[in-house]
Amino acid sequence: MLGGAETVTINQVTQDMIENYMVPLPPIEEQQRIVERLDTLLPLCDTLME
């Protein structure tokens, strides 16, 4: 059916890998600007979906 197909080993993502992964975050000032922008835009999205 799959003529010549071979098996492949897929690496797994472990809990240790996730716990030790550094997630880059913008500075707090930028995070606050993002929140302010979302606070402005999300109600507009809600209105448009009605």
HTML snippet that shows the backbone in 3Dmol.js (N, CA, C, O; Angstrom):
<script src="https://3Dmol.org/build/3Dmol-min.js"></script>
<div id="view" style="width:600px;height:400px;position:relative"></div>
<script>
const pdb = `
ATOM      1  N   MET A   1       0.826  -1.191   0.000  1.00  0.00           N
ATOM      2  CA  MET A   1       0.000   0.000   0.000  1.00  0.00           C
ATOM      3  C   MET A   1       0.869   1.255   0.000  1.00  0.00           C
ATOM      4  O   MET A   1       0.637   2.149  -0.813  1.00  0.00           O
ATOM      5  N   LEU A   2       1.857   1.350   0.880  1.00  0.00           N
ATOM      6  CA  LEU A   2       2.721   2.518   0.941  1.00  0.00           C
ATOM      7  C   LEU A   2       4.069   2.212   0.299  1.00  0.00           C
ATOM      8  O   LEU A   2       5.038   2.922   0.569  1.00  0.00           O
ATOM      9  N   GLY A   3       4.164   1.233  -0.501  1.00  0.00           N
ATOM     10  CA  GLY A   3       5.363   0.786  -1.178  1.00  0.00           C
ATOM     11  C   GLY A   3       6.664   1.477  -0.798  1.00  0.00           C
ATOM     12  O   GLY A   3       6.896   2.621  -1.191  1.00  0.00           O
ATOM     13  N   GLY A   4       7.503   0.804  -0.047  1.00  0.00           N
ATOM     14  CA  GLY A   4       8.807   1.322   0.307  1.00  0.00           C
ATOM     15  C   GLY A   4       8.807   2.301   1.468  1.00  0.00           C
ATOM     16  O   GLY A   4       9.846   2.894   1.759  1.00  0.00           O
ATOM     17  N   ALA A   5       7.676   2.493   2.145  1.00  0.00           N
ATOM     18  CA  ALA A   5       7.625   3.427   3.278  1.00  0.00           C
ATOM     19  C   ALA A   5       8.474   2.892   4.416  1.00  0.00           C
ATOM     20  O   ALA A   5       8.520   1.688   4.668  1.00  0.00           O
ATOM     21  N   GLU A   6       9.135   3.797   5.089  1.00  0.00           N
ATOM     22  CA  GLU A   6       9.954   3.426   6.236  1.00  0.00           C
ATOM     23  C   GLU A   6       9.378   4.093   7.476  1.00  0.00           C
ATOM     24  O   GLU A   6       8.658   5.088   7.391  1.00  0.00           O
ATOM     25  N   THR A   7       9.708   3.526   8.621  1.00  0.00           N
ATOM     26  CA  THR A   7       9.249   4.159   9.859  1.00  0.00           C
ATOM     27  C   THR A   7      10.211   5.276  10.238  1.00  0.00           C
ATOM     28  O   THR A   7      11.385   5.259   9.871  1.00  0.00           O
ATOM     29  N   VAL A   8       9.694   6.234  10.972  1.00  0.00           N
ATOM     30  CA  VAL A   8      10.486   7.378  11.407  1.00  0.00           C
ATOM     31  C   VAL A   8      10.287   7.548  12.904  1.00  0.00           C
ATOM     32  O   VAL A   8       9.165   7.458  13.404  1.00  0.00           O
ATOM     33  N   THR A   9      11.364   7.790  13.605  1.00  0.00           N
ATOM     34  CA  THR A   9      11.271   8.061  15.033  1.00  0.00           C
ATOM     35  C   THR A   9      11.041   9.554  15.220  1.00  0.00           C
ATOM     36  O   THR A   9      11.761  10.377  14.656  1.00  0.00           O
ATOM     37  N   ILE A  10      10.050   9.890  16.002  1.00  0.00           N
ATOM     38  CA  ILE A  10       9.739  11.290  16.271  1.00  0.00           C
ATOM     39  C   ILE A  10      10.125  11.592  17.717  1.00  0.00           C
ATOM     40  O   ILE A  10       9.674  10.917  18.642  1.00  0.00           O
ATOM     41  N   ASN A  11      10.956  12.604  17.900  1.00  0.00           N
ATOM     42  CA  ASN A  11      11.327  13.005  19.247  1.00  0.00           C
ATOM     43  C   ASN A  11      10.112  13.562  19.969  1.00  0.00           C
ATOM     44  O   ASN A  11       9.252  14.203  19.363  1.00  0.00           O
ATOM     45  N   GLN A  12      10.052  13.311  21.261  1.00  0.00           N
ATOM     46  CA  GLN A  12       8.938  13.792  22.057  1.00  0.00           C
ATOM     47  C   GLN A  12       9.338  15.045  22.816  1.00  0.00           C
ATOM     48  O   GLN A  12      10.501  15.230  23.173  1.00  0.00           O
ATOM     49  N   VAL A  13       8.363  15.895  23.053  1.00  0.00           N
ATOM     50  CA  VAL A  13       8.579  17.072  23.893  1.00  0.00           C
ATOM     51  C   VAL A  13       8.252  16.643  25.317  1.00  0.00           C
ATOM     52  O   VAL A  13       7.129  16.233  25.609  1.00  0.00           O
ATOM     53  N   THR A  14       9.228  16.738  26.188  1.00  0.00           N
ATOM     54  CA  THR A  14       9.032  16.304  27.561  1.00  0.00           C
ATOM     55  C   THR A  14       8.665  17.489  28.455  1.00  0.00           C
ATOM     56  O   THR A  14       8.847  18.646  28.076  1.00  0.00           O
ATOM     57  N   GLN A  15       8.158  17.189  29.622  1.00  0.00           N
ATOM     58  CA  GLN A  15       7.818  18.229  30.586  1.00  0.00           C
ATOM     59  C   GLN A  15       9.075  19.005  30.981  1.00  0.00           C
ATOM     60  O   GLN A  15       9.023  20.225  31.132  1.00  0.00           O
ATOM     61  N   ASP A  16      10.197  18.314  31.147  1.00  0.00           N
ATOM     62  CA  ASP A  16      11.452  18.993  31.482  1.00  0.00           C
ATOM     63  C   ASP A  16      11.842  19.993  30.405  1.00  0.00           C
ATOM     64  O   ASP A  16      12.316  21.085  30.718  1.00  0.00           O
ATOM     65  N   MET A  17      11.649  19.632  29.139  1.00  0.00           N
ATOM     66  CA  MET A  17      11.985  20.548  28.051  1.00  0.00           C
ATOM     67  C   MET A  17      11.145  21.815  28.135  1.00  0.00           C
ATOM     68  O   MET A  17      11.655  22.917  27.934  1.00  0.00           O
ATOM     69  N   ILE A  18       9.867  21.659  28.429  1.00  0.00           N
ATOM     70  CA  ILE A  18       8.971  22.803  28.505  1.00  0.00           C
ATOM     71  C   ILE A  18       9.305  23.661  29.725  1.00  0.00           C
ATOM     72  O   ILE A  18       9.335  24.888  29.635  1.00  0.00           O
ATOM     73  N   GLU A  19       9.554  23.015  30.864  1.00  0.00           N
ATOM     74  CA  GLU A  19       9.858  23.762  32.088  1.00  0.00           C
ATOM     75  C   GLU A  19      11.139  24.573  31.953  1.00  0.00           C
ATOM     76  O   GLU A  19      11.274  25.622  32.583  1.00  0.00           O
ATOM     77  N   ASN A  20      12.074  24.104  31.148  1.00  0.00           N
ATOM     78  CA  ASN A  20      13.361  24.784  31.016  1.00  0.00           C
ATOM     79  C   ASN A  20      13.449  25.700  29.802  1.00  0.00           C
ATOM     80  O   ASN A  20      14.509  26.264  29.531  1.00  0.00           O
ATOM     81  N   TYR A  21      12.352  25.853  29.070  1.00  0.00           N
ATOM     82  CA  TYR A  21      12.355  26.680  27.869  1.00  0.00           C
ATOM     83  C   TYR A  21      12.161  28.143  28.250  1.00  0.00           C
ATOM     84  O   TYR A  21      11.216  28.483  28.961  1.00  0.00           O
ATOM     85  N   MET A  22      13.035  28.989  27.787  1.00  0.00           N
ATOM     86  CA  MET A  22      12.942  30.416  28.061  1.00  0.00           C
ATOM     87  C   MET A  22      12.028  31.069  27.023  1.00  0.00           C
ATOM     88  O   MET A  22      12.284  30.992  25.822  1.00  0.00           O
ATOM     89  N   VAL A  23      10.979  31.702  27.492  1.00  0.00           N
ATOM     90  CA  VAL A  23      10.040  32.371  26.602  1.00  0.00           C
ATOM     91  C   VAL A  23      10.357  33.863  26.622  1.00  0.00           C
ATOM     92  O   VAL A  23      10.238  34.504  27.666  1.00  0.00           O
ATOM     93  N   PRO A  24      10.756  34.418  25.491  1.00  0.00           N
ATOM     94  CA  PRO A  24      11.066  35.852  25.472  1.00  0.00           C
ATOM     95  C   PRO A  24       9.793  36.692  25.611  1.00  0.00           C
ATOM     96  O   PRO A  24       8.790  36.438  24.944  1.00  0.00           O
ATOM     97  N   LEU A  25       9.854  37.674  26.471  1.00  0.00           N
ATOM     98  CA  LEU A  25       8.721  38.572  26.679  1.00  0.00           C
ATOM     99  C   LEU A  25       9.156  40.005  26.403  1.00  0.00           C
ATOM    100  O   LEU A  25      10.297  40.376  26.679  1.00  0.00           O
ATOM    101  N   PRO A  26       8.250  40.808  25.860  1.00  0.00           N
ATOM    102  CA  PRO A  26       8.586  42.220  25.660  1.00  0.00           C
ATOM    103  C   PRO A  26       8.678  42.914  27.023  1.00  0.00           C
ATOM    104  O   PRO A  26       8.177  42.396  28.020  1.00  0.00           O
ATOM    105  N   PRO A  27       9.313  44.073  27.062  1.00  0.00           N
ATOM    106  CA  PRO A  27       9.376  44.830  28.316  1.00  0.00           C
ATOM    107  C   PRO A  27       7.967  45.140  28.829  1.00  0.00           C
ATOM    108  O   PRO A  27       7.010  45.178  28.054  1.00  0.00           O
ATOM    109  N   ILE A  28       7.852  45.359  30.123  1.00  0.00           N
ATOM    110  CA  ILE A  28       6.542  45.577  30.740  1.00  0.00           C
ATOM    111  C   ILE A  28       5.800  46.746  30.110  1.00  0.00           C
ATOM    112  O   ILE A  28       4.575  46.703  29.991  1.00  0.00           O
ATOM    113  N   GLU A  29       6.513  47.784  29.705  1.00  0.00           N
ATOM    114  CA  GLU A  29       5.850  48.926  29.079  1.00  0.00           C
ATOM    115  C   GLU A  29       5.176  48.520  27.770  1.00  0.00           C
ATOM    116  O   GLU A  29       4.064  48.960  27.478  1.00  0.00           O
ATOM    117  N   GLU A  30       5.839  47.695  26.998  1.00  0.00           N
ATOM    118  CA  GLU A  30       5.264  47.213  25.740  1.00  0.00           C
ATOM    119  C   GLU A  30       4.081  46.290  26.018  1.00  0.00           C
ATOM    120  O   GLU A  30       3.078  46.349  25.307  1.00  0.00           O
ATOM    121  N   GLN A  31       4.180  45.450  27.026  1.00  0.00           N
ATOM    122  CA  GLN A  31       3.063  44.586  27.400  1.00  0.00           C
ATOM    123  C   GLN A  31       1.842  45.427  27.763  1.00  0.00           C
ATOM    124  O   GLN A  31       0.718  45.088  27.390  1.00  0.00           O
ATOM    125  N   GLN A  32       2.061  46.518  28.487  1.00  0.00           N
ATOM    126  CA  GLN A  32       0.947  47.393  28.871  1.00  0.00           C
ATOM    127  C   GLN A  32       0.323  48.054  27.649  1.00  0.00           C
ATOM    128  O   GLN A  32      -0.897  48.204  27.583  1.00  0.00           O
ATOM    129  N   ARG A  33       1.152  48.455  26.673  1.00  0.00           N
ATOM    130  CA  ARG A  33       0.608  49.044  25.438  1.00  0.00           C
ATOM    131  C   ARG A  33      -0.227  48.012  24.669  1.00  0.00           C
ATOM    132  O   ARG A  33      -1.263  48.342  24.093  1.00  0.00           O
ATOM    133  N   ILE A  34       0.235  46.780  24.670  1.00  0.00           N
ATOM    134  CA  ILE A  34      -0.507  45.708  23.984  1.00  0.00           C
ATOM    135  C   ILE A  34      -1.867  45.513  24.653  1.00  0.00           C
ATOM    136  O   ILE A  34      -2.885  45.395  23.971  1.00  0.00           O
ATOM    137  N   VAL A  35      -1.882  45.478  25.973  1.00  0.00           N
ATOM    138  CA  VAL A  35      -3.138  45.305  26.708  1.00  0.00           C
ATOM    139  C   VAL A  35      -4.084  46.468  26.436  1.00  0.00           C
ATOM    140  O   VAL A  35      -5.279  46.260  26.225  1.00  0.00           O
ATOM    141  N   GLU A  36      -3.562  47.686  26.439  1.00  0.00           N
ATOM    142  CA  GLU A  36      -4.402  48.853  26.160  1.00  0.00           C
ATOM    143  C   GLU A  36      -5.013  48.768  24.770  1.00  0.00           C
ATOM    144  O   GLU A  36      -6.188  49.081  24.581  1.00  0.00           O
ATOM    145  N   ARG A  37      -4.219  48.347  23.808  1.00  0.00           N
ATOM    146  CA  ARG A  37      -4.712  48.228  22.428  1.00  0.00           C
ATOM    147  C   ARG A  37      -5.790  47.150  22.330  1.00  0.00           C
ATOM    148  O   ARG A  37      -6.812  47.340  21.670  1.00  0.00           O
ATOM    149  N   LEU A  38      -5.550  46.019  22.992  1.00  0.00           N
ATOM    150  CA  LEU A  38      -6.548  44.945  22.985  1.00  0.00           C
ATOM    151  C   LEU A  38      -7.825  45.376  23.687  1.00  0.00           C
ATOM    152  O   LEU A  38      -8.922  45.028  23.250  1.00  0.00           O
ATOM    153  N   ASP A  39      -7.693  46.132  24.775  1.00  0.00           N
ATOM    154  CA  ASP A  39      -8.880  46.628  25.477  1.00  0.00           C
ATOM    155  C   ASP A  39      -9.714  47.525  24.566  1.00  0.00           C
ATOM    156  O   ASP A  39     -10.934  47.594  24.711  1.00  0.00           O
ATOM    157  N   THR A  40      -9.069  48.201  23.641  1.00  0.00           N
ATOM    158  CA  THR A  40      -9.772  49.057  22.694  1.00  0.00           C
ATOM    159  C   THR A  40     -10.396  48.243  21.561  1.00  0.00           C
ATOM    160  O   THR A  40     -11.535  48.495  21.167  1.00  0.00           O
ATOM    161  N   LEU A  41      -9.657  47.275  21.044  1.00  0.00           N
ATOM    162  CA  LEU A  41     -10.098  46.555  19.849  1.00  0.00           C
ATOM    163  C   LEU A  41     -11.066  45.406  20.108  1.00  0.00           C
ATOM    164  O   LEU A  41     -11.947  45.156  19.286  1.00  0.00           O
ATOM    165  N   LEU A  42     -10.927  44.708  21.221  1.00  0.00           N
ATOM    166  CA  LEU A  42     -11.775  43.542  21.453  1.00  0.00           C
ATOM    167  C   LEU A  42     -13.263  43.887  21.570  1.00  0.00           C
ATOM    168  O   LEU A  42     -14.095  43.150  21.040  1.00  0.00           O
ATOM    169  N   PRO A  43     -13.624  44.983  22.246  1.00  0.00           N
ATOM    170  CA  PRO A  43     -15.052  45.337  22.238  1.00  0.00           C
ATOM    171  C   PRO A  43     -15.567  45.626  20.820  1.00  0.00           C
ATOM    172  O   PRO A  43     -16.717  45.319  20.506  1.00  0.00           O
ATOM    173  N   LEU A  44     -14.732  46.207  19.977  1.00  0.00           N
ATOM    174  CA  LEU A  44     -15.135  46.440  18.589  1.00  0.00           C
ATOM    175  C   LEU A  44     -15.395  45.115  17.878  1.00  0.00           C
ATOM    176  O   LEU A  44     -16.366  44.979  17.133  1.00  0.00           O
ATOM    177  N   CYS A  45     -14.527  44.152  18.113  1.00  0.00           N
ATOM    178  CA  CYS A  45     -14.736  42.819  17.515  1.00  0.00           C
ATOM    179  C   CYS A  45     -16.048  42.207  17.998  1.00  0.00           C
ATOM    180  O   CYS A  45     -16.801  41.626  17.217  1.00  0.00           O
ATOM    181  N   ASP A  46     -16.309  42.347  19.297  1.00  0.00           N
ATOM    182  CA  ASP A  46     -17.565  41.824  19.843  1.00  0.00           C
ATOM    183  C   ASP A  46     -18.766  42.465  19.170  1.00  0.00           C
ATOM    184  O   ASP A  46     -19.738  41.783  18.846  1.00  0.00           O
ATOM    185  N   THR A  47     -18.701  43.780  18.958  1.00  0.00           N
ATOM    186  CA  THR A  47     -19.798  44.498  18.303  1.00  0.00           C
ATOM    187  C   THR A  47     -19.989  44.018  16.874  1.00  0.00           C
ATOM    188  O   THR A  47     -21.120  43.835  16.424  1.00  0.00           O
ATOM    189  N   LEU A  48     -18.893  43.815  16.163  1.00  0.00           N
ATOM    190  CA  LEU A  48     -18.983  43.389  14.764  1.00  0.00           C
ATOM    191  C   LEU A  48     -19.543  41.968  14.642  1.00  0.00           C
ATOM    192  O   LEU A  48     -20.157  41.632  13.629  1.00  0.00           O
ATOM    193  N   MET A  49     -19.338  41.141  15.655  1.00  0.00           N
ATOM    194  CA  MET A  49     -19.808  39.754  15.583  1.00  0.00           C
ATOM    195  C   MET A  49     -21.309  39.640  15.903  1.00  0.00           C
ATOM    196  O   MET A  49     -21.924  38.610  15.626  1.00  0.00           O
ATOM    197  N   GLU A  50     -21.886  40.678  16.473  1.00  0.00           N
ATOM    198  CA  GLU A  50     -23.314  40.627  16.833  1.00  0.00           C
ATOM    199  C   GLU A  50     -24.222  40.733  15.633  1.00  0.00           C
ATOM    200  O   GLU A  50     -25.444  40.705  15.779  1.00  0.00           O
TER     201      GLU A  50
END
`;
const viewer = $3Dmol.createViewer("view");
viewer.addModel(pdb, "pdb");
viewer.setStyle({}, {cartoon: {color: "spectrum"}});
viewer.zoomTo();
viewer.render();
</script>
